[in-house]
Each structure stands twice: as structure tokens, then as C-alpha cells.
Amino acid sequence: MIELNNNILGLSPYPIMDLNKKTYSEIIENHICLACDDKECTKNKKISDFMLYKCSKELLYLKITLNKKSYFLYGLTNNYKDLSRKEKKKYEHTKIYFKDLDLVKQWSLKTNNIFLKIEENILKTKLNLESNNSIFIHDIKKVYSTILRKMENYISKSCDTPHDYDTCVKNLDTNLLGVYKSISLLEHQFSIIDYVSNPEAILYGETQQIKIYKAVDKLVRIFHSISKNRIYIKGTSHNNLYLRQSFMTLMFILIDNANKYSLNDQEIIIEVQDYEDETNISVISYSPHMNNRSRKKIFEKYYRENYAKKITLDGQGIGLYLAKKIADSLKTIINVNCSDKKATINNIDYAEVTFSFKLKNID
């Protein structure tokens, strides 16, 4: 909801005040109101709009609602005595009458209509921008997807063991391997953009059987080409679980987060371990220490700790928010643990930080 600014409120036909006794109108207040410290007209918050009331100073006031917020018009003259004898009979039970009540109603209605139109225009602009951005992102995705598919086709055709694609990739020329990993990285990054623009997309698509260890290992190898740290995968896993493809985005976010905030040249360990039909996954890094408050807020949208801004200007506080959304869709919970043992480096407290969760078939 957009805020009413002082200029709009200043157009009120009579002095206007909010619930905090802040005045807005440029119209000169009644001298009696100027001398009044009590401001009893703002205390009756539950009155209906446009109902007239009389204060102890014999002046009238009424409440109006502008842009879903309450305001009081005050210091109004009681015009009852100016009525004819016949007209006075209509108001003899209250002896209260304000000649410009209809004017106030008209101004209030026009003001609210203005803000409705402003909000409608803002919404239309936002929808247009989102639509244009969506088209723009879609076009880019088509380009890198085409490049990636052609790259995969080239790798298979140029390999002595086309039936074993993983071996083909491992045996690639170093430069080609770097290009392949960069394009693969881009694919994961754009999946995050998709989910930012449309969080409901996390739930799209049929579940598919994913070889957990192999999928995580592939991501780890991609990060090897860009990471300033030593990233390892440990454990044993043979589970093939039915999950949504968004699982890969969840893993990408957690590894990328560890890589981004971990102290330089440290180990980042991805543990993958089966327990019957369940697989436990942990991402362990030597990263800024988090207290209990931080661990509770870390998945909130746009939340960034002060240390995050010191380490990198990148980041909008969206990644871990999406990670939680994806975890919810996979029917799991991400647990955050932080060691009490700390080391202060460059005025930042570092400790072992672990993000962990458990996976089962979601079908």
C-alpha cells in the first residue's frame, strides 16, 4: 500500500490530524484547537466515518478513512444555530450540524479513488515488468540451453565411450571442460531466477528418480571450477529417490552459500549418507558464526546479517529463502547448526556451520 504524502493531506478542506496527533492541513487551525493540549478528538478511535461529535470546547470533529488509514477533521464549527426553526427539528436530539459535511464526503471519496488508481497503475506496471522480464529470461534460457545441448552432443560424438557420458566429460580438454561447467553453472543460476519470479514453479513438474550421490557429485565438480575453497563430497549413498528437479536448485543454493561466505582456502564438505530409504545431506563450511537469533531468521526473505555485507556485496537475501521453500516442497526441514568454537578474523567471528536435511521419496 502506498503512503499518503503531506501534499495530498494538505488539500483537506479542514484541519486534519492522524491518530498520533500529527497535523497535516495547511489550513490555519481554530485558535481554540491551537491552545488545546488534550486533543480529545483523536481518542475516540472506534467511531464511524463522518459521524459528528462535539468536544468539551464545543467544537465538532469527525473521523474519515483515507487509503485505509484513519484521520480526524477537527475544530469544526457547529452550524446548528444557523438553521431555520424547521430544519432544527431534524437535529434537535443532538443539536449538532455541520454545513460542509457533504463537501468532506466528496473530498474523501475523490482522494481514495485517486489512490486506488495509483495502486492499479503500479500493479499494472509491475505485471508488465514481470512479463517482460519473464520473456527476456526465457529468451536467454533458450540460448544457453541450445549451447548446452550442442555441447553435450559434441562430447558424446567425440568420445571413445559414448555410452559412459561421465567418463567422456572427465576426459575433456581442460578448456572445453571449463566452458561446459560454466554453462552448467548458468543453468542452475537461472533456475533460481525462475523461482524468484514465480515461487509456485517450485511445485511444477512430475517427480523423477534422482541418483542422489551422483547428482550432488556433479554439482561439486561444477563448483571446483569457480570456488576459492576446497570442496569435497564424502559418504556413501546408493539411494535413487523420487524428487522434484528443484532438489538440484536446493543443493546449488546451499553449496553456493557456503562457497560465498566461507573463509578463503577452507574445506567445504558435502556429506551424503543413506539410512535405509532415507538420505541425510549436510553442507559443512568454516563460515561466519551465527547466534540463535540469526539461525531463526536466516531463511527470511531479504534477511542478511551484517557480516554478509562485509564479506560480499553480492546477495539479496533470496537464496536461503528459496531453499526453505524448496525444502518444504520436498517435505523436509533444513537444520542449521553452528559450533561454539570461534576464531576472529578481520573482525568477523568464524566457526563451523552446518546446513543439513533428510530426504525421502515424496511420492
C-alpha positions as CSV (number, residue, x, y, z in Angstrom):
1,M,0.0,0.0,0.0
2,I,1.4,3.4,-1.0
3,E,1.6,6.1,1.6
4,L,-0.4,9.3,1.6
5,N,2.1,12.2,1.4
6,N,1.8,15.5,3.1
7,N,0.9,17.4,-0.1
8,I,-2.2,15.3,-0.6
9,L,-3.3,15.6,3.0
10,G,-2.6,19.3,2.8
11,L,-5.5,19.6,0.4
12,S,-8.0,18.7,3.1
13,P,-10.8,21.3,3.2
14,Y,-10.4,21.4,7.0
15,P,-7.6,20.9,9.5
16,I,-6.7,17.2,9.6
17,M,-4.8,15.1,12.2
18,D,-3.8,11.4,12.4
19,L,-4.1,9.1,15.4
20,N,-0.7,10.2,16.6
21,K,-1.9,13.8,16.8
22,K,0.3,14.8,13.9
23,T,-1.3,17.6,11.8
24,Y,-1.2,17.9,8.1
25,S,-3.5,20.5,6.7
26,E,-2.2,23.9,5.6
27,I,-5.4,25.5,6.8
28,I,-5.0,27.5,9.9
29,E,-6.3,25.8,13.0
30,N,-9.0,27.2,15.2
31,H,-7.3,29.2,17.9
32,I,-9.1,27.1,20.5
33,C,-7.5,24.0,19.0
34,L,-4.1,25.6,18.9
35,A,-4.3,26.1,22.7
36,C,-5.6,22.6,23.3
37,D,-3.1,20.1,24.6
38,D,-5.5,17.3,25.3
39,K,-6.7,16.7,21.7
40,E,-9.6,14.6,22.9
41,C,-10.8,14.4,19.2
42,T,-8.2,11.7,18.5
43,K,-9.0,9.5,21.4
44,N,-12.3,8.1,20.1
45,K,-10.8,5.7,17.5
46,K,-13.8,3.4,17.1
47,I,-16.3,5.9,15.8
48,S,-17.8,5.6,12.4
49,D,-16.6,7.7,9.5
50,F,-18.5,11.1,9.0
51,M,-20.3,10.8,12.3
52,L,-20.1,14.2,14.0
53,Y,-19.1,14.6,17.7
54,K,-18.6,17.6,19.9
55,C,-15.6,18.1,22.2
56,S,-15.5,19.8,25.5
57,K,-14.6,23.1,23.8
58,E,-17.9,23.0,21.9
59,L,-16.2,22.3,18.6
60,L,-17.1,19.5,16.2
61,Y,-14.9,16.7,14.8
62,L,-15.3,13.6,12.7
63,K,-13.3,10.6,11.5
64,I,-12.5,9.7,7.9
65,T,-10.5,6.9,6.3
66,L,-8.0,7.7,3.6
67,N,-6.1,5.0,1.9
68,K,-7.0,2.5,4.8
69,K,-5.7,4.9,7.5
70,S,-7.8,6.9,10.0
71,Y,-7.7,10.7,10.2
72,F,-9.7,13.3,12.1
73,L,-11.1,16.6,10.8
74,Y,-11.3,18.8,13.8
75,G,-12.0,22.3,15.0
76,L,-15.2,22.4,13.0
77,T,-17.9,25.0,13.7
78,N,-21.3,23.8,14.9
79,N,-23.8,25.3,12.4
80,Y,-26.9,24.2,14.3
81,K,-27.8,27.7,15.4
82,D,-27.8,28.9,11.8
83,L,-30.6,26.5,10.8
84,S,-34.1,27.6,10.4
85,R,-36.7,26.5,13.0
86,K,-38.0,23.8,10.7
87,E,-34.5,22.4,9.9
88,K,-33.5,22.4,13.6
89,K,-36.2,19.8,14.3
90,K,-34.1,17.3,12.3
91,Y,-31.2,17.6,14.6
92,E,-32.8,18.6,17.9
93,H,-31.7,15.3,19.6
94,T,-28.0,16.1,19.2
95,K,-28.1,19.9,18.4
96,I,-25.1,19.2,16.1
97,Y,-25.0,20.2,12.4
98,F,-22.1,20.8,10.1
99,K,-23.0,22.5,6.8
100,D,-20.0,21.2,4.8
101,L,-20.4,17.6,5.7
102,D,-21.2,16.7,2.1
103,L,-18.1,18.6,0.9
104,V,-15.9,16.5,3.2
105,K,-17.5,13.3,2.0
106,Q,-16.9,14.2,-1.6
107,W,-13.2,15.1,-0.9
108,S,-12.7,11.9,0.9
109,L,-14.2,9.8,-1.9
110,K,-12.1,11.6,-4.6
111,T,-8.9,11.2,-2.6
112,N,-9.5,7.4,-2.1
113,N,-10.3,7.0,-5.8
114,I,-7.1,8.7,-6.7
115,F,-5.1,6.3,-4.6
116,L,-7.0,3.3,-5.9
117,K,-6.0,4.4,-9.5
118,I,-2.4,4.9,-8.4
119,E,-2.2,1.4,-6.9
120,E,-3.8,0.0,-10.0
121,N,-1.3,1.7,-12.2
122,I,1.6,0.5,-10.0
123,L,0.2,-3.1,-10.2
124,K,-0.1,-2.9,-14.0
125,T,3.4,-1.6,-14.3
126,K,4.7,-4.3,-12.1
127,L,2.9,-7.0,-14.0
128,N,4.2,-5.6,-17.3
129,L,7.8,-5.6,-16.0
130,E,7.5,-9.1,-14.7
131,S,6.0,-10.2,-18.0
132,N,8.8,-8.5,-20.0
133,N,11.5,-9.9,-17.6
134,S,10.0,-13.4,-17.9
135,I,10.1,-13.1,-21.8
136,F,13.7,-11.8,-21.5
137,I,14.8,-14.6,-19.2
138,H,13.1,-17.2,-21.4
139,D,15.0,-15.9,-24.4
140,I,18.3,-16.2,-22.6
141,K,17.4,-19.7,-21.3
142,K,16.7,-20.8,-24.9
143,V,20.2,-19.6,-25.9
144,Y,22.2,-21.3,-23.2
145,S,20.1,-24.4,-23.3
146,T,20.8,-24.7,-27.0
147,I,24.5,-24.2,-26.4
148,L,24.5,-26.8,-23.6
149,R,22.6,-29.4,-25.7
150,K,25.0,-28.9,-28.6
151,M,28.0,-29.2,-26.2
152,E,26.6,-32.4,-24.8
153,N,26.1,-33.8,-28.3
154,Y,29.6,-32.9,-29.3
155,I,31.1,-34.5,-26.1
156,S,29.2,-37.8,-26.8
157,K,30.2,-37.9,-30.5
158,S,33.9,-37.1,-29.8
159,C,34.2,-39.7,-27.1
160,D,35.5,-43.3,-27.3
161,T,33.0,-44.4,-24.7
162,P,29.7,-42.5,-25.7
163,H,27.7,-44.9,-23.5
164,D,29.6,-43.6,-20.5
165,Y,28.9,-39.9,-20.6
166,D,30.5,-39.1,-17.2
167,T,33.8,-40.6,-18.4
168,C,33.5,-38.5,-21.6
169,V,33.2,-35.3,-19.5
170,K,36.1,-36.3,-17.3
171,N,38.4,-36.8,-20.3
172,L,37.5,-33.5,-21.9
173,D,40.2,-30.9,-22.9
174,T,40.6,-28.6,-19.9
175,N,39.4,-25.5,-21.8
176,L,36.3,-27.3,-23.1
177,L,35.6,-28.7,-19.6
178,G,35.7,-25.2,-18.2
179,V,33.2,-24.0,-20.8
180,Y,30.9,-27.0,-20.1
181,K,31.0,-26.3,-16.4
182,S,30.3,-22.6,-16.9
183,I,27.2,-23.3,-19.0
184,S,26.0,-25.9,-16.5
185,L,26.5,-23.3,-13.7
186,L,24.5,-20.8,-15.6
187,E,21.6,-23.3,-15.9
188,H,21.4,-23.6,-12.1
189,Q,21.7,-19.9,-11.6
190,F,18.7,-19.3,-14.0
191,S,16.6,-21.9,-12.2
192,I,16.9,-19.6,-9.1
193,I,15.8,-16.6,-11.2
194,D,12.8,-18.7,-12.3
195,Y,11.8,-19.4,-8.8
196,V,12.3,-15.8,-7.6
197,S,9.9,-14.6,-10.3
198,N,7.5,-17.4,-9.7
199,P,7.9,-19.3,-6.4
200,E,4.9,-21.6,-7.4
201,A,7.2,-23.1,-10.1
202,I,9.0,-25.0,-7.3
203,L,6.0,-27.3,-7.3
204,Y,5.8,-27.7,-11.1
205,G,6.8,-30.9,-12.9
206,E,6.5,-34.6,-12.2
207,T,8.8,-36.2,-9.7
208,Q,11.7,-38.2,-11.2
209,Q,14.1,-40.7,-9.8
210,I,17.4,-39.0,-8.9
211,K,20.6,-40.7,-8.0
212,I,21.4,-38.5,-5.0
213,Y,25.2,-39.1,-4.7
214,K,25.8,-38.8,-8.5
215,A,23.7,-35.6,-8.7
216,V,25.5,-33.9,-5.8
217,D,28.9,-35.0,-7.1
218,K,28.1,-33.4,-10.4
219,L,27.4,-30.1,-8.7
220,V,30.5,-30.3,-6.6
221,R,32.6,-30.8,-9.8
222,I,31.0,-27.7,-11.3
223,F,31.9,-25.6,-8.3
224,H,35.5,-26.8,-8.5
225,S,36.0,-24.5,-11.5
226,I,34.9,-21.3,-9.7
227,S,35.5,-21.9,-6.0
228,K,38.2,-20.3,-3.9
229,N,37.8,-23.2,-1.4
230,R,38.4,-26.9,-1.4
231,I,35.0,-28.6,-1.9
232,Y,34.7,-32.3,-1.2
233,I,31.9,-34.9,-1.2
234,K,32.0,-37.6,1.5
235,G,29.9,-40.5,2.5
236,T,28.2,-43.4,0.8
237,S,24.8,-43.3,-1.0
238,H,23.1,-45.6,-3.4
239,N,19.6,-44.3,-3.0
240,N,17.6,-43.3,-6.0
241,L,14.8,-41.1,-4.7
242,Y,11.7,-39.8,-6.4
243,L,12.1,-36.0,-6.0
244,R,11.3,-32.8,-7.9
245,Q,14.1,-31.3,-10.0
246,S,14.1,-28.3,-7.6
247,F,16.2,-30.6,-5.4
248,M,19.2,-29.7,-7.6
249,T,18.5,-25.9,-7.0
250,L,18.3,-26.5,-3.3
251,M,21.7,-28.1,-3.3
252,F,23.1,-25.4,-5.6
253,I,21.9,-22.7,-3.2
254,L,23.4,-24.4,-0.1
255,I,26.8,-25.1,-1.7
256,D,26.9,-21.6,-3.3
257,N,26.0,-20.0,0.1
258,A,28.9,-21.9,1.8
259,N,31.3,-21.0,-1.0
260,K,30.3,-17.4,-0.9
261,Y,30.7,-16.8,2.8
262,S,33.3,-19.4,3.8
263,L,36.8,-18.2,4.8
264,N,39.2,-18.4,1.8
265,D,41.0,-21.6,1.1
266,Q,39.0,-23.7,3.6
267,E,37.3,-27.0,3.2
268,I,33.6,-27.2,2.3
269,I,32.4,-30.7,2.9
270,I,29.2,-32.2,1.4
271,E,28.2,-35.3,3.4
272,V,25.8,-37.7,1.7
273,Q,24.8,-40.8,3.7
274,D,22.0,-43.3,3.3
275,Y,20.0,-44.7,6.2
276,E,17.8,-47.4,4.7
277,D,15.2,-45.5,2.4
278,E,16.3,-42.1,3.7
279,T,19.3,-40.0,2.7
280,N,20.9,-37.4,5.0
281,I,22.7,-34.5,3.4
282,S,24.9,-31.9,5.2
283,V,26.9,-28.9,3.8
284,I,29.6,-28.0,6.3
285,S,31.8,-24.9,6.0
286,Y,34.0,-22.6,8.0
287,S,31.8,-19.5,7.8
288,P,30.7,-16.6,10.0
289,H,29.3,-17.6,13.3
290,M,25.6,-17.4,13.7
291,N,23.8,-16.9,17.1
292,N,20.3,-18.3,17.9
293,R,18.6,-15.2,16.5
294,S,20.4,-15.4,13.2
295,R,19.7,-19.1,12.8
296,K,16.0,-18.4,13.2
297,K,16.0,-15.5,10.8
298,I,18.4,-16.8,8.1
299,F,15.6,-18.2,5.9
300,E,13.5,-15.0,6.0
301,K,13.2,-13.2,2.7
302,Y,15.7,-10.3,2.2
303,Y,17.4,-11.1,5.5
304,R,21.2,-10.5,5.5
305,E,23.4,-10.4,8.5
306,N,25.9,-7.5,8.9
307,Y,28.8,-9.9,8.2
308,A,27.3,-10.8,4.8
309,K,27.7,-7.2,3.7
310,K,31.3,-7.1,4.9
311,I,32.3,-10.3,3.0
312,T,30.5,-9.6,-0.3
313,L,28.2,-7.0,-1.9
314,D,26.6,-9.8,-3.8
315,G,23.4,-11.3,-2.5
316,Q,19.9,-10.1,-1.9
317,G,18.8,-12.4,0.9
318,I,16.8,-14.5,-1.5
319,G,18.8,-17.8,-1.9
320,L,18.2,-19.3,1.6
321,Y,14.5,-18.1,1.5
322,L,14.1,-20.1,-1.7
323,A,16.0,-23.0,-0.2
324,K,13.4,-23.3,2.6
325,K,10.6,-23.1,0.0
326,I,12.1,-25.9,-1.9
327,A,12.7,-27.9,1.3
328,D,9.0,-27.5,2.2
329,S,8.1,-28.9,-1.2
330,L,10.3,-31.9,-0.7
331,K,8.7,-32.4,2.8
332,T,11.9,-31.8,4.7
333,I,13.4,-29.3,7.1
334,I,16.8,-27.6,6.8
335,N,18.5,-27.6,10.2
336,V,21.3,-25.0,10.9
337,N,24.0,-25.8,13.5
338,C,26.9,-23.6,14.5
339,S,29.9,-24.6,16.6
340,D,30.6,-22.6,19.8
341,K,34.3,-22.6,19.0
342,K,35.0,-19.3,17.2
343,A,38.0,-17.6,15.6
344,T,38.0,-13.8,14.9
345,I,39.5,-12.9,11.5
346,N,39.2,-9.4,10.0
347,N,36.7,-8.5,12.8
348,I,34.4,-11.4,11.8
349,D,33.8,-14.4,14.1
350,Y,34.2,-17.7,12.1
351,A,33.0,-21.1,13.2
352,E,32.0,-24.5,11.7
353,V,28.5,-24.0,10.2
354,T,26.3,-26.9,9.1
355,F,23.1,-26.9,7.0
356,S,21.5,-30.4,7.0
357,F,18.3,-32.1,5.9
358,K,16.9,-35.5,5.3
359,L,15.3,-36.8,2.1
360,K,12.7,-39.5,1.3
361,N,10.7,-40.3,-1.7
362,I,7.9,-37.7,-2.0
363,D,5.6,-39.9,-4.0
